[in-house]
Amino acid sequence: MNKDNFSVDELLELKNKKPDEMLGAVGEKLSAEKKNELFRILGDKKALEELLKSEQAQNLMKKFGGK
């Protein structure tokens, strides 16, 4: 797989990981630029809330069994 792209199988594997393991696995897969952006968003409460409210995030959470 290319950097910054995840297959469906890779995403489903993440579902079974603990949060810190998930973040590490995602971090290994991302380019430095994307990783920096991810950590910036995770460290910014307002940006994280906006991300979680997005349609894409809501759809992913439904697929992963979240609320």
mmCIF file as Biopython writes it, N, C-alpha, C and O atoms, coordinates in Angstrom:
data_model
#
loop_
_atom_site.group_PDB
_atom_site.id
_atom_site.type_symbol
_atom_site.label_atom_id
_atom_site.label_alt_id
_atom_site.label_comp_id
_atom_site.label_asym_id
_atom_site.label_entity_id
_atom_site.label_seq_id
_atom_site.pdbx_PDB_ins_code
_atom_site.Cartn_x
_atom_site.Cartn_y
_atom_site.Cartn_z
_atom_site.occupancy
_atom_site.B_iso_or_equiv
_atom_site.auth_seq_id
_atom_site.auth_asym_id
_atom_site.pdbx_PDB_model_num
ATOM 1   N N  . MET A ? 1  ? 0.822   -1.191 0.000  1.0 0.0 1  A 1 
ATOM 2   C CA . MET A ? 1  ? 0.000   0.000  0.000  1.0 0.0 1  A 1 
ATOM 3   C C  . MET A ? 1  ? 0.865   1.253  0.000  1.0 0.0 1  A 1 
ATOM 4   O O  . MET A ? 1  ? 1.972   1.262  0.537  1.0 0.0 1  A 1 
ATOM 5   N N  . ASN A ? 2  ? 0.351   2.287  -0.598 1.0 0.0 2  A 1 
ATOM 6   C CA . ASN A ? 2  ? 1.030   3.576  -0.597 1.0 0.0 2  A 1 
ATOM 7   C C  . ASN A ? 2  ? 0.902   4.228  0.765  1.0 0.0 2  A 1 
ATOM 8   O O  . ASN A ? 2  ? -0.043  3.979  1.513  1.0 0.0 2  A 1 
ATOM 9   N N  . LYS A ? 3  ? 1.891   5.082  1.068  1.0 0.0 3  A 1 
ATOM 10  C CA . LYS A ? 3  ? 1.783   5.864  2.301  1.0 0.0 3  A 1 
ATOM 11  C C  . LYS A ? 3  ? 0.520   6.706  2.244  1.0 0.0 3  A 1 
ATOM 12  O O  . LYS A ? 3  ? 0.092   7.124  1.167  1.0 0.0 3  A 1 
ATOM 13  N N  . ASP A ? 4  ? -0.063  6.950  3.379  1.0 0.0 4  A 1 
ATOM 14  C CA . ASP A ? 4  ? -1.256  7.776  3.546  1.0 0.0 4  A 1 
ATOM 15  C C  . ASP A ? 4  ? -2.537  7.117  3.055  1.0 0.0 4  A 1 
ATOM 16  O O  . ASP A ? 4  ? -3.606  7.715  3.173  1.0 0.0 4  A 1 
ATOM 17  N N  . ASN A ? 5  ? -2.470  5.923  2.518  1.0 0.0 5  A 1 
ATOM 18  C CA . ASN A ? 5  ? -3.665  5.218  2.062  1.0 0.0 5  A 1 
ATOM 19  C C  . ASN A ? 5  ? -3.814  3.929  2.861  1.0 0.0 5  A 1 
ATOM 20  O O  . ASN A ? 5  ? -2.848  3.197  3.076  1.0 0.0 5  A 1 
ATOM 21  N N  . PHE A ? 6  ? -5.030  3.672  3.291  1.0 0.0 6  A 1 
ATOM 22  C CA . PHE A ? 6  ? -5.311  2.466  4.055  1.0 0.0 6  A 1 
ATOM 23  C C  . PHE A ? 6  ? -6.337  1.628  3.318  1.0 0.0 6  A 1 
ATOM 24  O O  . PHE A ? 6  ? -7.336  2.146  2.820  1.0 0.0 6  A 1 
ATOM 25  N N  . SER A ? 7  ? -6.083  0.333  3.252  1.0 0.0 7  A 1 
ATOM 26  C CA . SER A ? 7  ? -7.067  -0.564 2.667  1.0 0.0 7  A 1 
ATOM 27  C C  . SER A ? 7  ? -8.167  -0.816 3.697  1.0 0.0 7  A 1 
ATOM 28  O O  . SER A ? 7  ? -8.001  -0.514 4.879  1.0 0.0 7  A 1 
ATOM 29  N N  . VAL A ? 8  ? -9.257  -1.354 3.254  1.0 0.0 8  A 1 
ATOM 30  C CA . VAL A ? 8  ? -10.350 -1.686 4.170  1.0 0.0 8  A 1 
ATOM 31  C C  . VAL A ? 8  ? -9.856  -2.681 5.210  1.0 0.0 8  A 1 
ATOM 32  O O  . VAL A ? 8  ? -10.169 -2.554 6.394  1.0 0.0 8  A 1 
ATOM 33  N N  . ASP A ? 9  ? -9.086  -3.669 4.772  1.0 0.0 9  A 1 
ATOM 34  C CA . ASP A ? 9  ? -8.562  -4.668 5.711  1.0 0.0 9  A 1 
ATOM 35  C C  . ASP A ? 9  ? -7.667  -4.025 6.765  1.0 0.0 9  A 1 
ATOM 36  O O  . ASP A ? 9  ? -7.727  -4.390 7.939  1.0 0.0 9  A 1 
ATOM 37  N N  . GLU A ? 10 ? -6.836  -3.069 6.350  1.0 0.0 10 A 1 
ATOM 38  C CA . GLU A ? 10 ? -5.969  -2.384 7.304  1.0 0.0 10 A 1 
ATOM 39  C C  . GLU A ? 10 ? -6.790  -1.600 8.323  1.0 0.0 10 A 1 
ATOM 40  O O  . GLU A ? 10 ? -6.474  -1.594 9.513  1.0 0.0 10 A 1 
ATOM 41  N N  . LEU A ? 11 ? -7.837  -0.945 7.854  1.0 0.0 11 A 1 
ATOM 42  C CA . LEU A ? 11 ? -8.700  -0.202 8.772  1.0 0.0 11 A 1 
ATOM 43  C C  . LEU A ? 11 ? -9.412  -1.138 9.744  1.0 0.0 11 A 1 
ATOM 44  O O  . LEU A ? 11 ? -9.549  -0.826 10.927 1.0 0.0 11 A 1 
ATOM 45  N N  . LEU A ? 12 ? -9.859  -2.271 9.249  1.0 0.0 12 A 1 
ATOM 46  C CA . LEU A ? 12 ? -10.541 -3.223 10.132 1.0 0.0 12 A 1 
ATOM 47  C C  . LEU A ? 12 ? -9.589  -3.809 11.167 1.0 0.0 12 A 1 
ATOM 48  O O  . LEU A ? 12 ? -9.999  -4.101 12.291 1.0 0.0 12 A 1 
ATOM 49  N N  . GLU A ? 13 ? -8.319  -3.982 10.797 1.0 0.0 13 A 1 
ATOM 50  C CA . GLU A ? 13 ? -7.324  -4.458 11.761 1.0 0.0 13 A 1 
ATOM 51  C C  . GLU A ? 13 ? -7.130  -3.447 12.883 1.0 0.0 13 A 1 
ATOM 52  O O  . GLU A ? 13 ? -6.902  -3.829 14.031 1.0 0.0 13 A 1 
ATOM 53  N N  . LEU A ? 14 ? -7.218  -2.174 12.563 1.0 0.0 14 A 1 
ATOM 54  C CA . LEU A ? 14 ? -7.055  -1.130 13.577 1.0 0.0 14 A 1 
ATOM 55  C C  . LEU A ? 14 ? -8.141  -1.208 14.636 1.0 0.0 14 A 1 
ATOM 56  O O  . LEU A ? 14 ? -7.922  -0.843 15.790 1.0 0.0 14 A 1 
ATOM 57  N N  . LYS A ? 15 ? -9.301  -1.681 14.241 1.0 0.0 15 A 1 
ATOM 58  C CA . LYS A ? 15 ? -10.443 -1.764 15.155 1.0 0.0 15 A 1 
ATOM 59  C C  . LYS A ? 15 ? -10.114 -2.597 16.394 1.0 0.0 15 A 1 
ATOM 60  O O  . LYS A ? 15 ? -10.628 -2.333 17.481 1.0 0.0 15 A 1 
ATOM 61  N N  . ASN A ? 16 ? -9.269  -3.587 16.225 1.0 0.0 16 A 1 
ATOM 62  C CA . ASN A ? 16 ? -8.962  -4.511 17.314 1.0 0.0 16 A 1 
ATOM 63  C C  . ASN A ? 16 ? -7.780  -4.076 18.175 1.0 0.0 16 A 1 
ATOM 64  O O  . ASN A ? 16 ? -7.390  -4.795 19.095 1.0 0.0 16 A 1 
ATOM 65  N N  . LYS A ? 17 ? -7.220  -2.933 17.894 1.0 0.0 17 A 1 
ATOM 66  C CA . LYS A ? 17 ? -6.060  -2.460 18.640 1.0 0.0 17 A 1 
ATOM 67  C C  . LYS A ? 17 ? -6.476  -1.519 19.764 1.0 0.0 17 A 1 
ATOM 68  O O  . LYS A ? 17 ? -7.531  -0.887 19.707 1.0 0.0 17 A 1 
ATOM 69  N N  . LYS A ? 18 ? -5.635  -1.440 20.777 1.0 0.0 18 A 1 
ATOM 70  C CA . LYS A ? 18 ? -5.814  -0.456 21.836 1.0 0.0 18 A 1 
ATOM 71  C C  . LYS A ? 18 ? -5.508  0.909  21.234 1.0 0.0 18 A 1 
ATOM 72  O O  . LYS A ? 18 ? -4.781  0.992  20.244 1.0 0.0 18 A 1 
ATOM 73  N N  . PRO A ? 19 ? -6.051  1.992  21.817 1.0 0.0 19 A 1 
ATOM 74  C CA . PRO A ? 19 ? -5.839  3.324  21.231 1.0 0.0 19 A 1 
ATOM 75  C C  . PRO A ? 19 ? -4.376  3.673  20.975 1.0 0.0 19 A 1 
ATOM 76  O O  . PRO A ? 19 ? -4.059  4.221  19.919 1.0 0.0 19 A 1 
ATOM 77  N N  . ASP A ? 20 ? -3.474  3.372  21.913 1.0 0.0 20 A 1 
ATOM 78  C CA . ASP A ? 20 ? -2.076  3.718  21.701 1.0 0.0 20 A 1 
ATOM 79  C C  . ASP A ? 20 ? -1.458  2.873  20.588 1.0 0.0 20 A 1 
ATOM 80  O O  . ASP A ? 20 ? -0.616  3.363  19.836 1.0 0.0 20 A 1 
ATOM 81  N N  . GLU A ? 21 ? -1.867  1.616  20.478 1.0 0.0 21 A 1 
ATOM 82  C CA . GLU A ? 21 ? -1.384  0.762  19.393 1.0 0.0 21 A 1 
ATOM 83  C C  . GLU A ? 21 ? -1.928  1.247  18.052 1.0 0.0 21 A 1 
ATOM 84  O O  . GLU A ? 21 ? -1.223  1.240  17.042 1.0 0.0 21 A 1 
ATOM 85  N N  . MET A ? 22 ? -3.191  1.668  18.057 1.0 0.0 22 A 1 
ATOM 86  C CA . MET A ? 22 ? -3.820  2.168  16.845 1.0 0.0 22 A 1 
ATOM 87  C C  . MET A ? 22 ? -3.096  3.415  16.351 1.0 0.0 22 A 1 
ATOM 88  O O  . MET A ? 22 ? -2.799  3.545  15.163 1.0 0.0 22 A 1 
ATOM 89  N N  . LEU A ? 23 ? -2.819  4.319  17.268 1.0 0.0 23 A 1 
ATOM 90  C CA . LEU A ? 23 ? -2.134  5.551  16.897 1.0 0.0 23 A 1 
ATOM 91  C C  . LEU A ? 23 ? -0.738  5.251  16.364 1.0 0.0 23 A 1 
ATOM 92  O O  . LEU A ? 23 ? -0.298  5.869  15.394 1.0 0.0 23 A 1 
ATOM 93  N N  . GLY A ? 24 ? -0.048  4.320  16.980 1.0 0.0 24 A 1 
ATOM 94  C CA . GLY A ? 24 ? 1.278   3.937  16.500 1.0 0.0 24 A 1 
ATOM 95  C C  . GLY A ? 24 ? 1.225   3.327  15.113 1.0 0.0 24 A 1 
ATOM 96  O O  . GLY A ? 24 ? 2.056   3.646  14.263 1.0 0.0 24 A 1 
ATOM 97  N N  . ALA A ? 25 ? 0.259   2.455  14.874 1.0 0.0 25 A 1 
ATOM 98  C CA . ALA A ? 25 ? 0.110   1.820  13.566 1.0 0.0 25 A 1 
ATOM 99  C C  . ALA A ? 25 ? -0.230  2.847  12.493 1.0 0.0 25 A 1 
ATOM 100 O O  . ALA A ? 25 ? 0.289   2.784  11.379 1.0 0.0 25 A 1 
ATOM 101 N N  . VAL A ? 26 ? -1.088  3.779  12.828 1.0 0.0 26 A 1 
ATOM 102 C CA . VAL A ? 26 ? -1.449  4.836  11.874 1.0 0.0 26 A 1 
ATOM 103 C C  . VAL A ? 26 ? -0.239  5.723  11.613 1.0 0.0 26 A 1 
ATOM 104 O O  . VAL A ? 26 ? 0.043   6.085  10.471 1.0 0.0 26 A 1 
ATOM 105 N N  . GLY A ? 27 ? 0.473   6.069  12.679 1.0 0.0 27 A 1 
ATOM 106 C CA . GLY A ? 27 ? 1.652   6.912  12.544 1.0 0.0 27 A 1 
ATOM 107 C C  . GLY A ? 27 ? 2.725   6.307  11.664 1.0 0.0 27 A 1 
ATOM 108 O O  . GLY A ? 27 ? 3.401   7.025  10.927 1.0 0.0 27 A 1 
ATOM 109 N N  . GLU A ? 28 ? 2.889   4.997  11.732 1.0 0.0 28 A 1 
ATOM 110 C CA . GLU A ? 28 ? 3.874   4.311  10.884 1.0 0.0 28 A 1 
ATOM 111 C C  . GLU A ? 28 ? 3.499   4.381  9.410  1.0 0.0 28 A 1 
ATOM 112 O O  . GLU A ? 28 ? 4.367   4.393  8.538  1.0 0.0 28 A 1 
ATOM 113 N N  . LYS A ? 29 ? 2.231   4.426  9.147  1.0 0.0 29 A 1 
ATOM 114 C CA . LYS A ? 29 ? 1.737   4.387  7.775  1.0 0.0 29 A 1 
ATOM 115 C C  . LYS A ? 29 ? 1.746   5.766  7.099  1.0 0.0 29 A 1 
ATOM 116 O O  . LYS A ? 29 ? 1.838   5.858  5.875  1.0 0.0 29 A 1 
ATOM 117 N N  . LEU A ? 30 ? 1.652   6.821  7.888  1.0 0.0 30 A 1 
ATOM 118 C CA . LEU A ? 30 ? 1.514   8.159  7.334  1.0 0.0 30 A 1 
ATOM 119 C C  . LEU A ? 30 ? 2.858   8.801  6.998  1.0 0.0 30 A 1 
ATOM 120 O O  . LEU A ? 30 ? 3.883   8.503  7.610  1.0 0.0 30 A 1 
ATOM 121 N N  . SER A ? 31 ? 2.821   9.675  6.024  1.0 0.0 31 A 1 
ATOM 122 C CA . SER A ? 31 ? 3.996   10.496 5.714  1.0 0.0 31 A 1 
ATOM 123 C C  . SER A ? 31 ? 4.208   11.458 6.880  1.0 0.0 31 A 1 
ATOM 124 O O  . SER A ? 31 ? 3.306   11.660 7.693  1.0 0.0 31 A 1 
ATOM 125 N N  . ALA A ? 32 ? 5.383   12.041 6.959  1.0 0.0 32 A 1 
ATOM 126 C CA . ALA A ? 32 ? 5.691   12.984 8.042  1.0 0.0 32 A 1 
ATOM 127 C C  . ALA A ? 32 ? 4.704   14.145 8.050  1.0 0.0 32 A 1 
ATOM 128 O O  . ALA A ? 32 ? 4.268   14.582 9.116  1.0 0.0 32 A 1 
ATOM 129 N N  . GLU A ? 33 ? 4.353   14.643 6.882  1.0 0.0 33 A 1 
ATOM 130 C CA . GLU A ? 33 ? 3.416   15.771 6.783  1.0 0.0 33 A 1 
ATOM 131 C C  . GLU A ? 33 ? 2.045   15.397 7.337  1.0 0.0 33 A 1 
ATOM 132 O O  . GLU A ? 33 ? 1.463   16.144 8.123  1.0 0.0 33 A 1 
ATOM 133 N N  . LYS A ? 34 ? 1.534   14.241 6.925  1.0 0.0 34 A 1 
ATOM 134 C CA . LYS A ? 34 ? 0.216   13.804 7.396  1.0 0.0 34 A 1 
ATOM 135 C C  . LYS A ? 34 ? 0.244   13.485 8.890  1.0 0.0 34 A 1 
ATOM 136 O O  . LYS A ? 34 ? -0.715  13.769 9.608  1.0 0.0 34 A 1 
ATOM 137 N N  . LYS A ? 35 ? 1.342   12.895 9.353  1.0 0.0 35 A 1 
ATOM 138 C CA . LYS A ? 35 ? 1.472   12.563 10.767 1.0 0.0 35 A 1 
ATOM 139 C C  . LYS A ? 35 ? 1.465   13.844 11.608 1.0 0.0 35 A 1 
ATOM 140 O O  . LYS A ? 35 ? 0.804   13.902 12.644 1.0 0.0 35 A 1 
ATOM 141 N N  . ASN A ? 36 ? 2.191   14.857 11.167 1.0 0.0 36 A 1 
ATOM 142 C CA . ASN A ? 36 ? 2.205   16.129 11.887 1.0 0.0 36 A 1 
ATOM 143 C C  . ASN A ? 36 ? 0.814   16.745 11.945 1.0 0.0 36 A 1 
ATOM 144 O O  . ASN A ? 36 ? 0.411   17.279 12.979 1.0 0.0 36 A 1 
ATOM 145 N N  . GLU A ? 37 ? 0.084   16.674 10.844 1.0 0.0 37 A 1 
ATOM 146 C CA . GLU A ? 37 ? -1.279  17.214 10.804 1.0 0.0 37 A 1 
ATOM 147 C C  . GLU A ? 37 ? -2.196  16.434 11.751 1.0 0.0 37 A 1 
ATOM 148 O O  . GLU A ? 37 ? -3.010  17.027 12.458 1.0 0.0 37 A 1 
ATOM 149 N N  . LEU A ? 38 ? -2.063  15.112 11.764 1.0 0.0 38 A 1 
ATOM 150 C CA . LEU A ? 38 ? -2.877  14.284 12.663 1.0 0.0 38 A 1 
ATOM 151 C C  . LEU A ? 38 ? -2.627  14.659 14.118 1.0 0.0 38 A 1 
ATOM 152 O O  . LEU A ? 38 ? -3.572  14.862 14.880 1.0 0.0 38 A 1 
ATOM 153 N N  . PHE A ? 39 ? -1.363  14.752 14.504 1.0 0.0 39 A 1 
ATOM 154 C CA . PHE A ? 39 ? -1.042  15.080 15.885 1.0 0.0 39 A 1 
ATOM 155 C C  . PHE A ? 39 ? -1.450  16.508 16.234 1.0 0.0 39 A 1 
ATOM 156 O O  . PHE A ? 39 ? -1.803  16.780 17.382 1.0 0.0 39 A 1 
ATOM 157 N N  . ARG A ? 40 ? -1.409  17.422 15.269 1.0 0.0 40 A 1 
ATOM 158 C CA . ARG A ? 40 ? -1.865  18.786 15.513 1.0 0.0 40 A 1 
ATOM 159 C C  . ARG A ? 40 ? -3.366  18.767 15.829 1.0 0.0 40 A 1 
ATOM 160 O O  . ARG A ? 40 ? -3.817  19.419 16.771 1.0 0.0 40 A 1 
ATOM 161 N N  . ILE A ? 41 ? -4.122  18.023 15.042 1.0 0.0 41 A 1 
ATOM 162 C CA . ILE A ? 41 ? -5.568  17.940 15.251 1.0 0.0 41 A 1 
ATOM 163 C C  . ILE A ? 41 ? -5.886  17.247 16.574 1.0 0.0 41 A 1 
ATOM 164 O O  . ILE A ? 41 ? -6.762  17.692 17.315 1.0 0.0 41 A 1 
ATOM 165 N N  . LEU A ? 42 ? -5.178  16.164 16.868 1.0 0.0 42 A 1 
ATOM 166 C CA . LEU A ? 42 ? -5.437  15.449 18.117 1.0 0.0 42 A 1 
ATOM 167 C C  . LEU A ? 42 ? -5.116  16.302 19.336 1.0 0.0 42 A 1 
ATOM 168 O O  . LEU A ? 42 ? -5.699  16.111 20.403 1.0 0.0 42 A 1 
ATOM 169 N N  . GLY A ? 43 ? -4.190  17.240 19.180 1.0 0.0 43 A 1 
ATOM 170 C CA . GLY A ? 43 ? -3.818  18.112 20.278 1.0 0.0 43 A 1 
ATOM 171 C C  . GLY A ? 43 ? -4.655  19.378 20.378 1.0 0.0 43 A 1 
ATOM 172 O O  . GLY A ? 43 ? -4.481  20.165 21.308 1.0 0.0 43 A 1 
ATOM 173 N N  . ASP A ? 44 ? -5.552  19.577 19.441 1.0 0.0 44 A 1 
ATOM 174 C CA . ASP A ? 44 ? -6.388  20.788 19.397 1.0 0.0 44 A 1 
ATOM 175 C C  . ASP A ? 44 ? -7.837  20.365 19.602 1.0 0.0 44 A 1 
ATOM 176 O O  . ASP A ? 44 ? -8.472  19.826 18.696 1.0 0.0 44 A 1 
ATOM 177 N N  . LYS A ? 45 ? -8.351  20.614 20.797 1.0 0.0 45 A 1 
ATOM 178 C CA . LYS A ? 45 ? -9.696  20.138 21.150 1.0 0.0 45 A 1 
ATOM 179 C C  . LYS A ? 45 ? -10.761 20.594 20.152 1.0 0.0 45 A 1 
ATOM 180 O O  . LYS A ? 45 ? -11.613 19.803 19.747 1.0 0.0 45 A 1 
ATOM 181 N N  . LYS A ? 46 ? -10.714 21.864 19.758 1.0 0.0 46 A 1 
ATOM 182 C CA . LYS A ? 46 ? -11.724 22.385 18.832 1.0 0.0 46 A 1 
ATOM 183 C C  . LYS A ? 46 ? -11.622 21.687 17.467 1.0 0.0 46 A 1 
ATOM 184 O O  . LYS A ? 46 ? -12.638 21.303 16.887 1.0 0.0 46 A 1 
ATOM 185 N N  . ALA A ? 47 ? -10.394 21.525 16.959 1.0 0.0 47 A 1 
ATOM 186 C CA . ALA A ? 47 ? -10.203 20.868 15.662 1.0 0.0 47 A 1 
ATOM 187 C C  . ALA A ? 47 ? -10.646 19.410 15.733 1.0 0.0 47 A 1 
ATOM 188 O O  . ALA A ? 47 ? -11.247 18.894 14.791 1.0 0.0 47 A 1 
ATOM 189 N N  . LEU A ? 48 ? -10.352 18.751 16.843 1.0 0.0 48 A 1 
ATOM 190 C CA . LEU A ? 48 ? -10.756 17.351 17.009 1.0 0.0 48 A 1 
ATOM 191 C C  . LEU A ? 48 ? -12.271 17.217 17.053 1.0 0.0 48 A 1 
ATOM 192 O O  . LEU A ? 48 ? -12.835 16.309 16.441 1.0 0.0 48 A 1 
ATOM 193 N N  . GLU A ? 49 ? -12.933 18.119 17.773 1.0 0.0 49 A 1 
ATOM 194 C CA . GLU A ? 49 ? -14.397 18.087 17.825 1.0 0.0 49 A 1 
ATOM 195 C C  . GLU A ? 49 ? -14.999 18.284 16.435 1.0 0.0 49 A 1 
ATOM 196 O O  . GLU A ? 49 ? -15.961 17.609 16.069 1.0 0.0 49 A 1 
ATOM 197 N N  . GLU A ? 50 ? -14.432 19.211 15.664 1.0 0.0 50 A 1 
ATOM 198 C CA . GLU A ? 50 ? -14.922 19.444 14.307 1.0 0.0 50 A 1 
ATOM 199 C C  . GLU A ? 50 ? -14.715 18.208 13.438 1.0 0.0 50 A 1 
ATOM 200 O O  . GLU A ? 50 ? -15.587 17.835 12.654 1.0 0.0 50 A 1 
ATOM 201 N N  . LEU A ? 51 ? -13.557 17.580 13.585 1.0 0.0 51 A 1 
ATOM 202 C CA . LEU A ? 51 ? -13.278 16.366 12.817 1.0 0.0 51 A 1 
ATOM 203 C C  . LEU A ? 51 ? -14.280 15.272 13.154 1.0 0.0 51 A 1 
ATOM 204 O O  . LEU A ? 51 ? -14.826 14.626 12.259 1.0 0.0 51 A 1 
ATOM 205 N N  . LEU A ? 52 ? -14.521 15.066 14.431 1.0 0.0 52 A 1 
ATOM 206 C CA . LEU A ? 52 ? -15.428 13.997 14.857 1.0 0.0 52 A 1 
ATOM 207 C C  . LEU A ? 52 ? -16.872 14.245 14.441 1.0 0.0 52 A 1 
ATOM 208 O O  . LEU A ? 52 ? -17.653 13.299 14.334 1.0 0.0 52 A 1 
ATOM 209 N N  . LYS A ? 53 ? -17.234 15.490 14.208 1.0 0.0 53 A 1 
ATOM 210 C CA . LYS A ? 53 ? -18.582 15.817 13.760 1.0 0.0 53 A 1 
ATOM 211 C C  . LYS A ? 53 ? -18.751 15.661 12.251 1.0 0.0 53 A 1 
ATOM 212 O O  . LYS A ? 53 ? -19.874 15.706 11.747 1.0 0.0 53 A 1 
ATOM 213 N N  . SER A ? 54 ? -17.648 15.476 11.527 1.0 0.0 54 A 1 
ATOM 214 C CA . SER A ? 54 ? -17.732 15.391 10.068 1.0 0.0 54 A 1 
ATOM 215 C C  . SER A ? 54 ? -18.486 14.134 9.642  1.0 0.0 54 A 1 
ATOM 216 O O  . SER A ? 54 ? -18.522 13.136 10.362 1.0 0.0 54 A 1 
ATOM 217 N N  . GLU A ? 55 ? -19.074 14.205 8.482  1.0 0.0 55 A 1 
ATOM 218 C CA . GLU A ? 55 ? -19.837 13.068 7.953  1.0 0.0 55 A 1 
ATOM 219 C C  . GLU A ? 55 ? -18.948 11.840 7.789  1.0 0.0 55 A 1 
ATOM 220 O O  . GLU A ? 55 ? -19.365 10.722 8.092  1.0 0.0 55 A 1 
ATOM 221 N N  . GLN A ? 56 ? -17.728 12.048 7.310  1.0 0.0 56 A 1 
ATOM 222 C CA . GLN A ? 56 ? -16.804 10.934 7.109  1.0 0.0 56 A 1 
ATOM 223 C C  . GLN A ? 56 ? -16.471 10.254 8.435  1.0 0.0 56 A 1 
ATOM 224 O O  . GLN A ? 56 ? -16.458 9.026  8.520  1.0 0.0 56 A 1 
ATOM 225 N N  . ALA A ? 57 ? -16.203 11.049 9.465  1.0 0.0 57 A 1 
ATOM 226 C CA . ALA A ? 57 ? -15.894 10.474 10.773 1.0 0.0 57 A 1 
ATOM 227 C C  . ALA A ? 57 ? -17.100 9.744  11.342 1.0 0.0 57 A 1 
ATOM 228 O O  . ALA A ? 57 ? -16.956 8.668  11.921 1.0 0.0 57 A 1 
ATOM 229 N N  . GLN A ? 58 ? -18.279 10.314 11.185 1.0 0.0 58 A 1 
ATOM 230 C CA . GLN A ? 58 ? -19.492 9.672  11.679 1.0 0.0 58 A 1 
ATOM 231 C C  . GLN A ? 58 ? -19.707 8.324  10.994 1.0 0.0 58 A 1 
ATOM 232 O O  . GLN A ? 58 ? -20.075 7.344  11.643 1.0 0.0 58 A 1 
ATOM 233 N N  . ASN A ? 59 ? -19.477 8.277  9.688  1.0 0.0 59 A 1 
ATOM 234 C CA . ASN A ? 59 ? -19.628 7.021  8.949  1.0 0.0 59 A 1 
ATOM 235 C C  . ASN A ? 59 ? -18.615 5.982  9.406  1.0 0.0 59 A 1 
ATOM 236 O O  . ASN A ? 59 ? -18.957 4.810  9.560  1.0 0.0 59 A 1 
ATOM 237 N N  . LEU A ? 60 ? -17.370 6.401  9.623  1.0 0.0 60 A 1 
ATOM 238 C CA . LEU A ? 60 ? -16.355 5.462  10.105 1.0 0.0 60 A 1 
ATOM 239 C C  . LEU A ? 60 ? -16.712 4.935  11.487 1.0 0.0 60 A 1 
ATOM 240 O O  . LEU A ? 60 ? -16.566 3.742  11.755 1.0 0.0 60 A 1 
ATOM 241 N N  . MET A ? 61 ? -17.178 5.813  12.361 1.0 0.0 61 A 1 
ATOM 242 C CA . MET A ? 61 ? -17.529 5.371  13.708 1.0 0.0 61 A 1 
ATOM 243 C C  . MET A ? 61 ? -18.676 4.373  13.672 1.0 0.0 61 A 1 
ATOM 244 O O  . MET A ? 61 ? -18.694 3.425  14.457 1.0 0.0 61 A 1 
ATOM 245 N N  . LYS A ? 62 ? -19.625 4.572  12.778 1.0 0.0 62 A 1 
ATOM 246 C CA . LYS A ? 62 ? -20.727 3.607  12.635 1.0 0.0 62 A 1 
ATOM 247 C C  . LYS A ? 62 ? -20.199 2.257  12.179 1.0 0.0 62 A 1 
ATOM 248 O O  . LYS A ? 62 ? -20.621 1.217  12.684 1.0 0.0 62 A 1 
ATOM 249 N N  . LYS A ? 63 ? -19.270 2.273  11.218 1.0 0.0 63 A 1 
ATOM 250 C CA . LYS A ? 63 ? -18.712 1.027  10.700 1.0 0.0 63 A 1 
ATOM 251 C C  . LYS A ? 63 ? -17.892 0.303  11.758 1.0 0.0 63 A 1 
ATOM 252 O O  . LYS A ? 63 ? -17.852 -0.927 11.786 1.0 0.0 63 A 1 
ATOM 253 N N  . PHE A ? 64 ? -17.240 1.064  12.626 1.0 0.0 64 A 1 
ATOM 254 C CA . PHE A ? 64 ? -16.433 0.476  13.683 1.0 0.0 64 A 1 
ATOM 255 C C  . PHE A ? 64 ? -17.265 0.135  14.924 1.0 0.0 64 A 1 
ATOM 256 O O  . PHE A ? 64 ? -16.736 -0.392 15.903 1.0 0.0 64 A 1 
ATOM 257 N N  . GLY A ? 65 ? -18.547 0.431  14.882 1.0 0.0 65 A 1 
ATOM 258 C CA . GLY A ? 65 ? -19.424 0.080  15.986 1.0 0.0 65 A 1 
ATOM 259 C C  . GLY A ? 65 ? -19.534 1.141  17.053 1.0 0.0 65 A 1 
ATOM 260 O O  . GLY A ? 65 ? -20.046 0.871  18.140 1.0 0.0 65 A 1 
ATOM 261 N N  . GLY A ? 66 ? -19.064 2.346  16.770 1.0 0.0 66 A 1 
ATOM 262 C CA . GLY A ? 66 ? -19.171 3.437  17.735 1.0 0.0 66 A 1 
ATOM 263 C C  . GLY A ? 66 ? -20.521 4.094  17.656 1.0 0.0 66 A 1 
ATOM 264 O O  . GLY A ? 66 ? -21.362 3.722  16.838 1.0 0.0 66 A 1 
ATOM 265 N N  . LYS A ? 67 ? -20.723 5.065  18.502 1.0 0.0 67 A 1 
ATOM 266 C CA . LYS A ? 67 ? -21.999 5.778  18.534 1.0 0.0 67 A 1 
ATOM 267 C C  . LYS A ? 67 ? -21.931 7.046  17.739 1.0 0.0 67 A 1 
ATOM 268 O O  . LYS A ? 67 ? -22.919 7.776  17.656 1.0 0.0 67 A 1 
#
